[in-house]
Amino acid sequence: VLLVIISLVQILSYKLANNYELKHRDAKAKLTVTQDYLDRQAYAVENGKDIRLYQMKEWLSGHYRAANKKYQALLAKEKACYFADDLFGLLLQLGRDVVCYGYLIGQLMQGMSIARFVLYIGIVSGFSTYFSELTMMISQISSCLKPVGQMQEFTELENVYHHGEGVRLKDEKEAVEVEFSHVSFSYPGTDHKILDDVSFRIKKGGKMALVGINGAGKSTTMNIITGYLASTEGEVLINGHNILEEPEEAKKCIGYLPEMPPLYFDMTVLEYMKFAADLKKIPKKQKDKQIKEVMDMVKITDMKDRLIKNLSKGYRQRVGLAQAILGYPEVIILDEPTVGLDPKQIIEIRTLIKELKKKHTVILSSHILSEVSAVCDYVLIISHGKLVASDTPENLGKLAEGSNTLEMLIKGEKTQIRQALEGIEGVNSVTMEKDEKQNLWSVKVSTEEQNDIREKVFYKMSEINSPIYEMKSRKVSLEEIFLELTASDKPISADEVPNTPEDKDTDAGKSNETNVKQTSAEIPEEQNNDKGGEK
C-alpha cells in the first residue's frame, strides 16, 4: 500500500510540473515571436538606413534583451519545477526505503528468522523496482502525448474565420490586370487633347483590340499604358501598380512590341535575346531555358546565329515579338503586329497571338478590322481621342442601325410593297430605291438580330402579286460598324444622340460631331470567340 501511495504521489508531482509548462506555453510563444521579429528587422538590409538614421540600434537591442530575459525567466522556472519534481521523487524513494527496511530490521531484532528477513527484503526490493519503472513509463507516456494533446486542442478551436455562408471570394482570374481611369493626354503648350477622358478595364485573361483610324490615339494609349508617356489627367494601374508611381513593379508585368520593333541590327538573334533577358533581370538558371522556349514558340530558332540586319521584315517582327514574350509577363501589348507582313506571315502571327491569349492578357492595336475579328474577343473603338464604343465584335452590330439587313429586288407598286413589309413582325425599317435599268424596286429591310423573316416576306409579296427577283440576307460587318462609329457627322442611333450636338474645333474648321456616350468599358474575363476567320 505504501509503495502504491508513493508512486501515485510521484505521478501527481510530475503532473503539476507539466501543468506549469502548459500554463506558460502561450507566453513563451509570444516572446519567441517577438525575438524572431526583432532579429529579422535588425538584420534586414533594407532597414539599415533607417536604423542608422533614427539611431534605433539601442532601441532594438533593448527590446530584444527584455524579451529574451522574460523568456529565460520562464524557462528557468520550468526547469526549477522539473528539478523539484525529480528531487521530491528521490526523497519519496528514500523515505520509502527507510520505512520499509527500518521496519524489517526492527522485526529481525525482535526475533524474526534470517530466512524470512531475506524473503521480505527481496519482496520489497522487487516491488520498489517495479513501481519505479511503472512511474517512469507513465511520465514518458505523458511527455509523448503532450504534442498529441496540443494538436487535439488546435483542432477543437473555434473557427473564427467562418461567418456563415458569406459571399464567395472572386476567383484569381477575375482580377483586373489593366485599369485606365479617366485618362486624358495633351502635349505641353497645346490645348488639343490627343486622348479625352478615356476609361476602360481589362480583366486577367482578356483579349482586347484597340481600333481606330490613323491619328485616333491608339499608339498614344499604348505608350501611356507602358509608361513611355505620362498622362495629363487620370491614372493607369497595371496589376494594381500605378505606372507613374511604381514604374518598376508595373513594367515587370508588361511585354511590349511597338509598331517598329526595338532591334539592334548588328547583333545576332541569340545575342539580342540574351541582351533582352538581362534587361528583364531573368535569373541565370532560367535564362537559357526561357530563351529556347520563346524562340521555339515564335519559330526563329533556325535564325539564332544570323545578324538581325540580314533578316526579312517578317522575321524581324518575330524577334520583336519574342522579346515581348520573354519573361512571360502578365500583359502583352502589341502595336500593329502584322504591318508589312505577307499573307502567310500574317496567318502565323495571328495563330501565335491566339496561343498567347490562353495564358496572358493581350492588348492589340490595329486598324485592320479583319485581324481584330480573327484574333480578339473584345473591341474598343477610339475616335478623335474618345472611346466611342466597347463590346464583342458580334454585339457591336447592335450599335449600328439594325443588326441584320435583307436586300431584295421586287416588282410592283411602291406603296403596297412598303405597307406589306412594314406589317411584318420584327421589321425595324424599310428603305426603297428605284432601279431604273431593271424597272424594279431595290428594297432594304432592317431586322432584329437573329430574326429570319424571309419566309414571311415571300408570302406577303405573293399576297399582293409582287414577284421577288432577288433576295439576300446580310449581317452588318465590323467594317461598317467602325465607319458608323467613327463618322464625324452621323449619329449611331436616336437613343445615343445628345439633344444638342457639341461643336468641336478641328484643323479644317468647325464641324458638328456627335459621339456615343460610352467612355467606360470593362472587359469580361472570357468571351467565346475563338472561331477566327473573317465574316
C-alpha distance (Angstrom), angle and dihedral (degrees) to the residues before:
residue distance angle dihedral
V1 . . .
L2 3.79 . .
L3 3.82 91.3 .
V4 3.84 91.8 50.8
I5 3.82 92.5 48.4
I6 3.82 92.3 49.0
S7 3.86 91.1 48.9
L8 3.82 91.8 50.6
V9 3.81 90.7 49.2
Q10 3.84 90.0 51.7
I11 3.83 91.1 51.1
L12 3.81 90.8 48.7
S13 3.81 90.6 50.0
Y14 3.83 91.3 53.3
K15 3.79 89.8 47.2
L16 3.82 91.3 55.5
A17 3.83 91.4 51.3
N18 3.79 90.7 48.2
N19 3.82 91.9 49.5
Y20 3.80 90.0 53.6
E21 3.83 89.4 56.5
L22 3.82 92.4 48.9
K23 3.79 91.7 47.4
H24 3.81 92.2 58.2
R25 3.82 96.3 37.2
D26 3.83 95.5 103.4
A27 3.81 91.9 47.2
K28 3.81 90.3 53.0
A29 3.81 91.6 47.7
K30 3.80 91.7 50.8
L31 3.81 91.7 50.0
T32 3.82 90.5 47.6
V33 3.82 91.3 52.8
T34 3.82 90.5 47.8
Q35 3.79 92.4 52.2
D36 3.79 92.2 46.3
Y37 3.82 92.1 49.9
L38 3.82 93.3 48.4
D39 3.80 90.6 46.9
R40 3.83 93.2 51.6
Q41 3.82 93.2 46.2
A42 3.79 92.6 48.1
Y43 3.81 93.6 52.4
A44 3.84 97.6 38.8
V45 3.80 110.0 117.0
E46 3.81 93.6 -145.2
N47 3.84 90.4 58.1
G48 3.80 95.8 51.6
K49 3.80 94.9 91.4
D50 3.81 94.2 49.6
I51 3.82 92.4 45.7
R52 3.80 90.9 54.1
L53 3.81 95.0 39.6
Y54 3.81 95.6 50.6
Q55 3.84 94.7 32.7
M56 3.80 92.0 -122.3
K57 3.82 96.8 153.5
E58 3.81 94.8 95.8
W59 3.80 91.4 41.6
L60 3.81 92.4 54.0
S61 3.82 92.2 43.1
G62 3.80 91.6 49.0
H63 3.79 94.2 51.3
Y64 3.81 91.0 44.9
R65 3.82 92.1 50.8
A66 3.82 91.6 46.9
A67 3.81 92.3 51.0
N68 3.80 91.5 45.3
K69 3.82 91.3 49.1
K70 3.81 91.8 53.7
Y71 3.80 90.6 46.4
Q72 3.81 92.7 50.4
A73 3.84 90.0 47.5
L74 3.82 91.2 54.9
L75 3.80 90.3 45.6
A76 3.82 91.2 50.3
K77 3.82 91.3 51.0
E78 3.81 90.8 50.9
K79 3.80 91.0 50.7
A80 3.81 89.8 47.4
C81 3.81 90.3 53.1
Y82 3.79 93.1 51.0
F83 3.83 90.7 44.2
A84 3.81 89.9 51.5
D85 3.81 88.7 49.2
D86 3.82 91.6 52.3
L87 3.81 92.1 45.1
F88 3.80 91.6 48.0
G89 3.81 89.6 50.6
L90 3.80 91.7 52.1
L91 3.82 91.4 49.3
L92 3.81 90.4 49.7
Q93 3.80 91.2 50.7
L94 3.81 90.3 47.3
G95 3.82 91.0 49.1
R96 3.80 90.3 47.2
D97 3.82 92.1 52.0
V98 3.83 92.4 45.5
V99 3.81 92.0 51.3
C100 3.80 96.7 43.6
Y101 3.79 99.1 41.3
G102 3.83 92.9 38.9
Y103 3.81 90.0 53.9
L104 3.84 91.9 50.3
I105 3.82 92.6 47.3
G106 3.82 89.2 51.1
Q107 3.81 90.0 51.5
L108 3.82 90.1 49.0
M109 3.82 91.1 53.9
Q110 3.83 89.7 50.1
G111 3.78 92.0 58.5
M112 3.86 107.7 -78.3
S113 3.78 111.9 153.4
I114 3.79 120.0 -108.8
A115 3.81 92.0 -120.4
R116 3.81 93.1 54.3
F117 3.85 90.2 45.3
V118 3.82 91.9 53.6
L119 3.82 90.3 46.4
Y120 3.83 93.0 53.3
I121 3.80 91.5 44.9
G122 3.82 89.7 55.4
I123 3.80 92.1 47.3
V124 3.81 93.5 49.9
S125 3.82 92.4 45.7
G126 3.82 92.2 49.2
F127 3.81 94.4 48.7
S128 3.82 91.1 45.4
T129 3.81 91.7 53.3
Y130 3.83 91.4 45.8
F131 3.79 94.8 50.6
S132 3.84 91.9 44.0
E133 3.82 91.0 54.4
L134 3.81 90.7 44.3
T135 3.80 90.6 52.5
M136 3.82 90.8 48.4
M137 3.83 92.1 49.4
I138 3.81 91.5 50.4
S139 3.83 89.6 51.2
Q140 3.83 91.6 49.9
I141 3.81 91.6 48.5
S142 3.81 89.6 51.0
S143 3.82 90.2 52.1
C144 3.82 91.8 49.9
L145 3.80 92.4 47.8
K146 3.81 92.4 52.3
P147 3.88 95.3 85.0
V148 3.81 89.7 43.1
G149 3.79 90.1 53.6
Q150 3.81 91.0 49.1
M151 3.80 90.8 51.5
Q152 3.79 91.3 48.7
E153 3.79 89.7 49.3
F154 3.80 89.9 51.9
T155 3.81 93.9 49.8
E156 3.81 90.6 50.6
L157 3.80 93.7 53.0
E158 3.80 115.8 116.4
N159 3.81 113.2 -101.3
V160 3.79 100.2 -117.9
Y161 3.80 91.4 -178.8
H162 3.78 95.1 61.5
H163 3.79 112.7 91.2
G164 3.78 103.3 169.6
E165 3.77 119.6 -83.2
G166 3.80 94.0 -34.8
V167 3.79 122.9 170.6
R168 3.77 120.4 -47.8
L169 3.78 112.0 -111.1
K170 3.77 115.3 -117.7
D171 3.75 116.8 -100.0
E172 3.79 115.6 -105.4
K173 3.80 89.6 -116.0
E174 3.79 89.5 63.2
A175 3.79 91.5 63.7
V176 3.79 115.1 120.0
E177 3.80 110.1 -109.7
V178 3.83 100.8 -177.7
E179 3.81 126.5 21.5
F180 3.80 122.2 -174.6
S181 3.79 106.8 -170.9
H182 3.84 121.0 -169.5
V183 3.80 92.6 -41.5
S184 3.79 120.8 -178.5
F185 3.79 128.0 174.4
S186 3.76 135.5 -171.5
Y187 3.78 131.0 160.1
P188 3.83 116.9 -104.9
G189 3.79 113.3 -87.7
T190 3.82 95.1 22.3
D191 3.80 133.3 92.9
H192 3.80 93.9 -155.7
K193 3.81 109.9 109.8
I194 3.79 115.5 -141.4
L195 3.82 87.5 -171.2
D196 3.79 121.8 23.2
D197 3.83 119.5 -162.0
V198 3.82 97.2 -40.8
S199 3.82 118.1 177.5
F200 3.80 131.9 175.7
R201 3.81 139.8 141.4
I202 3.78 128.0 -143.9
K203 3.78 117.6 -160.5
K204 3.77 123.6 -146.7
G205 3.78 111.0 -74.4
G206 3.82 93.9 20.2
K207 3.80 120.0 147.0
M208 3.78 107.8 -153.4
A209 3.79 133.6 175.5
L210 3.78 122.7 -154.5
V211 3.81 107.6 -150.3
G212 3.78 132.0 -175.2
I213 3.78 144.1 123.0
N214 3.80 119.5 -84.7
G215 3.80 108.8 -68.5
A216 3.82 94.2 20.4
G217 3.83 93.0 120.1
K218 3.82 103.2 -96.7
S219 3.80 97.9 128.4
T220 3.81 91.0 41.4
T221 3.81 89.1 55.5
M222 3.80 89.9 50.0
N223 3.82 92.1 49.0
I224 3.81 91.5 50.2
I225 3.82 92.1 49.6
T226 3.80 90.7 51.8
G227 3.81 93.6 45.1
Y228 3.81 94.7 -115.0
L229 3.81 88.8 120.7
A230 3.80 126.4 31.8
S231 3.80 116.5 -132.3
T232 3.80 117.9 -119.6
E233 3.81 91.2 -140.9
G234 3.80 136.0 8.9
E235 3.80 129.6 25.5
V236 3.80 139.0 -94.1
L237 3.82 120.9 -144.9
I238 3.80 122.5 -165.1
N239 3.79 111.2 -166.5
G240 3.80 88.2 -25.0
H241 3.83 95.2 -48.3
N242 3.80 120.8 115.3
I243 3.80 107.5 -124.3
L244 3.83 92.1 -140.3
E245 3.81 101.0 37.3
E246 3.83 97.0 38.9
P247 3.82 102.7 24.2
E248 3.80 97.3 156.7
E249 3.80 95.4 50.5
A250 3.82 92.2 43.4
K251 3.81 95.4 47.5
K252 3.81 91.5 50.9
C253 3.81 85.8 69.4
I254 3.83 94.6 52.3
G255 3.78 133.7 82.7
Y256 3.81 111.1 -174.0
L257 3.79 132.9 -165.5
P258 3.83 110.4 -175.0
E259 3.79 121.7 -155.9
M260 3.81 87.5 -99.5
P261 3.85 106.4 43.6
P262 3.85 112.7 -126.6
L263 3.81 97.8 -120.0
Y264 3.80 133.4 157.9
F265 3.79 105.1 -138.7
D266 3.82 96.0 -159.4
M267 3.82 91.9 59.8
T268 3.76 126.4 83.7
V269 3.78 116.8 -119.9
L270 3.82 92.1 -105.2
E271 3.82 92.8 47.6
Y272 3.80 90.4 50.9
M273 3.81 92.3 49.1
K274 3.82 91.0 51.0
F275 3.81 89.2 48.2
A276 3.82 90.9 51.2
A277 3.82 90.5 47.4
D278 3.81 90.6 53.5
L279 3.81 91.1 49.4
K280 3.80 89.6 52.7
K281 3.83 90.5 48.6
I282 3.78 94.1 -125.3
P283 3.85 108.7 177.7
K284 3.81 114.0 -101.5
K285 3.80 92.3 -121.5
Q286 3.81 90.8 58.2
K287 3.81 100.3 34.0
D288 3.82 100.6 86.0
K289 3.80 92.3 41.5
Q290 3.82 93.8 50.5
I291 3.81 93.1 45.5
K292 3.81 90.7 52.9
E293 3.83 92.6 46.7
V294 3.81 93.6 49.1
M295 3.82 94.3 44.7
D296 3.80 89.8 50.8
M297 3.80 89.9 47.5
V298 3.83 94.6 55.5
K299 3.84 92.5 34.4
I300 3.82 99.8 -120.5
T301 3.83 97.7 121.2
D302 3.80 91.3 106.2
M303 3.82 89.4 55.9
K304 3.82 97.2 48.7
D305 3.84 94.7 112.1
R306 3.82 96.7 43.2
L307 3.78 123.6 99.9
I308 3.79 112.1 -107.4
K309 3.82 91.3 -129.4
N310 3.82 88.9 63.0
L311 3.82 93.8 54.0
S312 3.80 125.2 100.8
K313 3.80 122.3 -111.5
G314 3.80 90.8 -99.5
Y315 3.79 94.9 52.3
R316 3.80 91.6 46.0
Q317 3.79 88.0 54.4
R318 3.80 89.3 50.9
V319 3.81 91.8 51.1
G320 3.81 89.4 51.5
L321 3.78 90.1 49.4
A322 3.82 90.2 49.3
Q323 3.81 92.4 55.9
A324 3.82 89.5 49.7
I325 3.83 91.3 53.2
L326 3.82 94.2 43.4
G327 3.80 111.3 110.8
Y328 3.82 89.9 24.0
P329 3.83 96.9 -107.2
E330 3.80 119.4 -161.9
V331 3.83 93.2 -122.4
I332 3.80 123.8 44.5
I333 3.82 116.8 -169.2
L334 3.81 119.1 -164.1
D335 3.82 120.3 -172.4
E336 3.82 110.9 -160.3
P337 3.84 92.9 -31.6
T338 3.82 96.6 179.9
V339 3.82 100.7 45.5
G340 3.80 111.1 133.2
L341 3.80 96.1 8.0
D342 3.78 125.3 129.2
P343 3.85 119.0 -116.7
K344 3.81 94.0 -96.6
Q345 3.80 92.4 50.5
I346 3.82 90.8 46.7
I347 3.82 91.0 55.2
E348 3.83 90.7 48.7
I349 3.83 92.9 49.4
R350 3.82 90.7 47.8
T351 3.80 90.4 51.1
L352 3.79 90.1 50.1
I353 3.83 91.7 50.4
K354 3.81 89.4 52.1
E355 3.80 88.8 54.1
L356 3.80 91.6 48.1
K357 3.79 94.2 54.2
K358 3.82 90.7 62.9
K359 3.83 90.4 71.3
H360 3.81 105.6 15.6
T361 3.77 141.3 50.1
V362 3.81 104.7 -110.7
I363 3.81 125.0 -157.9
L364 3.80 113.4 -171.7
S365 3.78 126.4 -171.0
S366 3.80 116.2 -158.9
H367 3.77 145.0 139.2
I368 3.82 91.3 -157.3
L369 3.78 100.5 99.5
S370 3.79 96.0 -169.6
E371 3.80 87.6 59.2
V372 3.79 90.8 52.2
S373 3.81 92.0 51.9
A374 3.79 91.4 48.5
V375 3.80 98.5 47.3
C376 3.82 113.7 22.4
D377 3.78 133.6 60.2
Y378 3.80 96.7 -160.1
V379 3.80 132.1 44.0
L380 3.81 132.9 -159.3
I381 3.80 114.3 -167.5
I382 3.80 117.5 -156.4
S383 3.79 122.3 -166.0
H384 3.82 124.7 177.8
G385 3.80 91.2 -15.4
K386 3.82 95.2 -51.7
L387 3.78 130.1 107.3
V388 3.80 101.6 -122.0
A389 3.82 101.0 173.2
S390 3.79 142.7 2.3
D391 3.80 128.4 -175.7
T392 3.78 143.6 98.3
P393 3.82 115.3 -55.4
E394 3.82 89.3 -109.1
N395 3.80 95.8 49.4
L396 3.77 93.3 46.8
G397 3.78 86.6 72.1
K398 3.80 87.6 72.3
L399 3.81 89.2 66.0
A400 3.78 91.5 61.7
E401 3.80 125.0 74.7
G402 3.81 97.6 -77.3
S403 3.76 128.6 -20.3
N404 3.83 97.5 -119.4
T405 3.78 133.2 28.6
L406 3.80 128.4 -156.7
E407 3.83 112.3 -154.6
M408 3.83 119.3 -162.6
L409 3.79 144.6 166.9
I410 3.85 109.3 -141.7
K411 3.80 132.8 177.4
G412 3.80 117.9 -145.2
E413 3.79 145.4 64.7
K414 3.82 114.5 -28.4
T415 3.82 97.4 -137.4
Q416 3.81 94.2 48.4
I417 3.81 92.2 47.6
R418 3.83 93.1 49.1
Q419 3.82 94.5 46.8
A420 3.80 92.2 47.5
L421 3.81 93.5 49.7
E422 3.81 95.0 44.2
G423 3.81 88.9 53.2
I424 3.81 92.1 62.2
E425 3.81 114.8 101.1
G426 3.81 113.5 -113.7
V427 3.81 96.9 28.8
N428 3.82 112.9 129.8
S429 3.80 100.7 -178.2
V430 3.80 142.6 -11.2
T431 3.81 124.1 -144.6
M432 3.82 120.9 -172.3
E433 3.81 131.1 -171.3
K434 3.81 129.6 174.2
D435 3.79 117.2 -112.5
E436 3.80 99.3 -153.1
K437 3.81 95.6 -173.8
Q438 3.79 94.6 58.5
N439 3.81 96.3 25.6
L440 3.84 89.1 -126.4
W441 3.78 136.0 123.0
S442 3.82 116.2 -107.9
V443 3.81 103.1 -145.6
K444 3.80 128.9 -170.4
V445 3.80 117.1 -168.5
S446 3.82 118.0 -168.7
T447 3.81 112.2 -151.5
E448 3.76 138.8 -176.3
E449 3.78 118.1 -91.0
Q450 3.83 116.0 -79.8
N451 3.80 91.2 5.5
D452 3.83 111.2 129.5
I453 3.81 108.8 -163.8
R454 3.82 99.3 164.2
E455 3.81 94.3 109.4
K456 3.81 92.2 48.4
V457 3.82 90.2 48.9
F458 3.80 91.1 51.7
Y459 3.83 93.5 53.5
K460 3.84 92.7 43.6
M461 3.78 92.0 52.9
S462 3.83 89.8 47.1
E463 3.80 90.3 54.8
I464 3.83 92.4 56.4
N465 3.81 93.8 38.8
S466 3.83 93.6 -116.6
P467 3.82 109.6 143.1
I468 3.82 119.1 -143.6
Y469 3.80 111.3 -133.3
E470 3.81 96.0 -178.9
M471 3.81 136.8 6.9
K472 3.79 129.2 178.7
S473 3.80 133.2 164.1
R474 3.79 119.2 -138.1
K475 3.79 130.7 -175.3
V476 3.76 120.7 -145.1
S477 3.81 107.6 -98.3
L478 3.78 126.1 -137.7
E479 3.80 88.5 -113.5
E480 3.80 91.1 58.6
I481 3.79 91.7 46.7
F482 3.80 90.0 49.9
L483 3.82 92.4 50.9
E484 3.80 90.1 46.1
L485 3.80 93.6 51.2
T486 3.79 97.1 43.2
A487 3.80 95.5 44.8
S488 3.81 109.7 117.3
D489 3.78 96.6 -152.8
K490 3.81 105.6 38.3
P491 3.82 128.3 70.2
I492 3.78 122.2 -137.8
S493 3.77 97.2 -128.6
A494 3.76 139.6 -23.4
D495 3.82 93.1 -98.5
E496 3.78 92.5 55.6
V497 3.81 98.3 47.8
P498 3.83 114.2 99.4
N499 3.80 117.8 -127.0
T500 3.80 90.5 -114.2
P501 3.80 117.3 28.3
E502 3.78 114.7 -131.5
D503 3.77 118.6 -116.8
K504 3.77 110.8 -130.0
D505 3.81 126.9 -166.4
T506 3.79 115.4 -129.7
D507 3.79 133.4 176.9
A508 3.79 91.4 -102.2
G509 3.78 94.1 48.3
K510 3.77 136.9 -83.4
S511 3.78 121.8 -35.0
N512 3.78 133.1 169.4
E513 3.78 109.6 -107.2
T514 3.77 126.7 -175.0
N515 3.78 119.7 -167.5
V516 3.76 129.8 -167.4
K517 3.77 109.3 -102.3
Q518 3.75 92.4 -125.4
T519 3.78 109.1 112.1
S520 3.74 100.1 144.7
A521 3.78 128.2 63.4
E522 3.77 136.7 174.3
I523 3.78 116.4 -156.9
P524 3.82 113.3 -140.7
E525 3.77 118.7 -129.5
E526 3.80 98.0 -119.1
Q527 3.79 131.9 24.4
N528 3.81 120.5 174.9
N529 3.78 98.7 -130.6
D530 3.77 104.5 120.2
K531 3.79 94.8 121.8
G532 3.82 92.2 101.3
G533 3.77 124.1 -171.7
E534 3.75 129.5 92.4
K535 3.76 126.7 -69.3
